[in-house]
Amino acid sequence: MSFETTPDIGVLQDYVQSVGLDLGELRKIEKFSGGQSNPTFKLTTSEGTFVLRRQPLGKLLKSAHAVDREYRIIAALQTTAVPVPRAIHLCSDPQVIGSQFYLMSFIDGDIYWDASLKKLGTDNAARATIYDQMNLALSELHQVNPEKVGLSDFGKPGNYFARQLDRWTKQYYASKTEENSDADQLIQWLNENLVPDDGKTAIVHGDFRLDNMVFDNNTHSLIAILDWELSTLGHPYADLAYQCMQLRLPANMGNVPGLGGVNRAELGIMSEKEYLEKYCERMGIADIPNWQFYIVFSFFRLFSIVQGVVKRAKDGNASNPKALELEALLKPLSQLALSATKEGN
């Protein structure tokens, strides 16, 4: 079975009816472009539009592409202030379409791939709103009580960064395709500068970035956060640093353009310092110690994720046919990470 196989419309229609879902007559299935992880499809039916998200076909790394966890957290957040699509159904039986999958509502709005939001032209107010909305949503997510939404067992408490460093180091070496001395130095620095556990635990998204958000076409308010595959119980600063790290990436850096070298003030976008201050204000905290470690760790984590995508591409199992192009980003990412270790030196 090919990785890109679209679910059979007849098989899916029969399954939907067998489990009592009233989605109407299934008329069309289209694969969304973009994304490197779980293949996602737009379902057009006589009753409206829905989304199917499935695991990739082929051999998968342990704990990767966990669509069941993704569905669980979307369902758990339905009654919170965190904007998520409506969770409809999880199919844990891989025999139905060849892999696990889930169904959710389709959220119609704007998705932006460019951190500078060039699409908005001279509308600096809209840009300011979008970044403030992301900041607000992140603080709202981190203030959700996991126990109250049934997620008290969604991850291990404590020592989050120690466990994450171990996980992404192992995943990097498992998917390594070429020698990279920068990566080895980076792993050594992170182990030597590992921050002590401070007891903070929250629901973390795991991939909190601009292109995983859907914004209202008119008001620019954030109406849905997508791609919860890497979510868990963890340290809230992991999400915050991951987003700020991505905004540090060069604006001309291929598939992941950031704001590096861009004058944020001219675009109406908060500086990193202002973004952190706004988050701290909303969380009711004074500041964030050890910020350098969180940024460096985030660079390494992104580097490891990209390495995994490249490995899947070389094995013929990537969701996006352009995934192999990301190989050119591995060296620049590891170099950026190393340069972050020298900040303040």
N, C-alpha and C positions, 0 to 999 in steps of 0.2 A: 504493500500500500504506500503510495506517495505521501510525502510529508504534507504537500499542499492540497491533498484530497478534501474537497468540499463535502460536508455531510450530505448523504443522499436524501433528497427532499421527501421521498415516499417513506423511507425508514423513519425519518424524524417525525413526519406527520403521524404515523402509526404510534410511535412512542408517546408523543404529546397527548394523543387521545387516550392511550392506555392508562396514563397516570392522572387523567381527569383534568388536564389543563385546558382552559377555554381561551385559546389563542386564535381561533378561527382557522380558515383554510390557508395553509402555507403555500405561497405563490412564488417566492423568489429567495435565494440565498446568495449573498455577495460577501466576499472577503474584504475586510477593511485593509487599506494600505497603511504602511507605517507600523512601528513596533517591531521588536526583535524576539519576543518571548512567546506568549500563548496566542495561537491563531484565533482571531476574533471575526465573527460573521454577523452581518446585518440580515435579519429575517423580516421579510415583508409578507404580511398575512391579510386576510379579509377584515381583520379587526384592528390592524395597526402595524407598528414597527417594533421589533424586539431585537435583542442581541444575544448571540450564543458565543460563549468563550470556552475553548477546549484546551486540553494539554496537547503539546506537540506529539507527533508520532515519532517512533525511533527510540534509541537508548537515551535515557535522561539521567542527569546527575542526581544523586540522592538529595531529597528534600526540595528539589527545584520544581517549578511549574505546578505548585500545589493549588489547583483550582478549587479544591474542596475547602481549603483554608480561606481562600479569597471569597468564596461564596458565604462562608460562615460569618466573616467580619462584616460584609456588606449587609447581611441580614440582621446582625446584631446592632448595627448603627442606625437602623431605620427610624428609631424614635428619638435620636439625638439631634443636636444642632449641626452635626457634620453632614454636608451634602453628599449623598450617595444615590446611585440608581436604585430602583425598586428590585429587590431580590425575588425571583419568581420560582426557580426550581433548580435543584442539583441532581445530576445523574451520576452516581458513583460507579455504575456498571460500564466498564470499558468496552464491553461487547456490543453495545448499541450502535455507536458510530466509530469505534476503534480507539476511543480514549474517554476519560472522564470529561464532563462538560457541565456548564450551568447556563441558565437563562436569566436575563435581567431586562429591565425596561430600557428603551432607547432614549437617550437624552439629547435633544436637538439644540445645538448651540455652537459657539466658536471654540476651536482648539488652536492654540498658538504654538508654533515650533521654534520661533525666534525670540530669544530673551529680550531683545530690544523692542519687540512688538512693532516692527516697521509697518505692518499692515494697517495700523491705526493712524499713520501719517503724522499730522501735527497735534493730534488729540492727546496732549499730555495728561489731562484730567482722567481720561479713560485708562491710560497706563498706570497712573497713580492708584486708581481704584482697583485694578487687577492685582497689583502687588500687595496692596493693603488687604484685599480679600483673601489672598493666599496666606498672609500672615495671620489673619483672624481665624481662618479655618484650621491652621496648624495649632494655634493656641486652644481652640475649641476641642480638637481631637485629643490633645494632651491632657485636657481636664476631664475627659470622660472617665468615669470610674469603671474599670474592667469588670468588677464583680457585679455591678448593677445591670450590665448588659450581657451577662452570661459568658464573659471571656476571662474569668479568673485563671483558667488553665491554658490560655492561648500562648503562653511562653513561660520560660523559666525565670523566676525572680532573681535579681542580683547578678553582679559580675558580667553585665551585658557586654561591655567592650572586650573583656578578656575572651568571652565565648565567641563573639563575632570575629575578632581577630583570628582566632583559631579556625573558625569556619571558613572565612574567605581566604586564608592562607592555604588551607587544604584544597579549596575549590580552584584557586589559582594554579597550584601545582598539578591538580588533576586535569586541567584544561590547557596547560602550558603548551605553546606551539613553537616557541623559539627562546633562546637564552636572552635574559635581560638583567644585567647587573644592577640597574637602577631599582628594579623590583626587589632584589635580594637586600639591597641597602635599606630600602623602605621598610621591609618587614622587620629588619633588625632594629631600626629607629623606633618603630611602633612598640616593639616588645620592651625596649629599654625605657620608653617614656609612657608606658601604659598608666592611665590615670587610676587612682584608687576608687573603688566603688563607693558612691555617695548615697546609695539607697533609693535614688529616684527611679520610678517605674511608671510607664504610661503605655497606652496603645500607640505604636509607631507604624506609619504607613510603609516605610522602607524604600520608597522610590518617589518621594515627594518632590515633584518638579512640574514646571509649567505645562508641558505637553501631556501630562496626565490629568489635566483639569478641563472642564467644560464651563464656558462662561456665557451668560445671557447675551444675546445679540445686541440688545438695546441698552440695558442698564450696566452691563459688564460685571454683574455680580456673579460669584462662583456658584454654579448650580449642581455640579457633580464632580467628585474626585474618583478617578478610575484607577485600574491596575493595582489591586491590593495584594498581589501575589507574594510580596516579601514582607507583608505586615506581621507583627508579632507583639508580644509584650517586651518592651525594651526601654532604653534610655531616651527621653524626649530630645536631648541635644543631638542625637544621631540624625533625626529628621531635619532639624534646623541647620545643622552643619552641612548636611548633604545638599540641601537646596542652595545655601550660600556658596558652597564649593563649586557647584555647577555654574553659578553666576560669575565666578572668577574665570571660567574657561574663556579662551580667546573667541572673539566674535566671528572669526573666520575658520573655526575648528570643525569643519565638515558637518557631520550629522548632529552634533551637539553644540551649537553656537551659544556662547555665553555673553557676558558683558565686559570681559577683559579688554581694557583699552578704550572702552566706551565712556563718554561723559554722561553719567546717569542724571545729573541735575538738569542737563539740557533736554532730557527726555521725560522729566517728571518722575523718575524712578528713585526710590529711596537708596541711600548708600547702605553698605553692609552694616555700618555702625548704627544707622537709623533703624534698619530692619531689626537688628538685635534689641535695640532699646524699646521698640514697639512691642516686640514679643515679650520681653521681660515685664513691661508695663501690664500687658494682658495676663501674664502668668502670676503677677504679684511677687516678682523676685527682683533683687537689686542688680545682679550682673551674672555673667557666665565665666567662671574660672576655667583655666586650661583650654581656652578656645583653640589654640594652635593644634593640640592633639586631635580634637574633634574634626578640624578641617583636614589635617593630614590623613586621618583614618578614612574620611569620606572619599578623598582622592584614591586611596588604595582600594576601597570597596568598589568604586566605579571602574577602576582599572581591572579588577578581578571579574566584574560583571561583563565588561567588554571582551575580556579574554575568553570567557565562557561562550559568548556569542560567536566569536571568531572560530573557536574549536568546533561548535555545532555546524557552522558554515562549511568548514573543511571536511566535516564528516557527512555533509549533505543533509543536515537536519535543521537548518535555520528557517524561521518563519518568514523572514524577509529576504528576497533574493539578493539584495544589496548588502547583506550582513558581512560578507567577506571584505567589503571596503573598509570596515571598521578596524581592520588589522593595522592600517596606517596610523591609527590614533594611539596604539599601545605605547610606543616610545615617547611621544609628546606627553601623554598622561602621566607616565612614570616620572618624567623629568619635572613636570609641574608639581607633582607630589613631593619630590625631593627638594625642590626650591622652597616649598612651604615649610619644610623642616628647618630651614635656615632663617626664617623670619625672626627678627629681633636679635639675631646674632651679630 
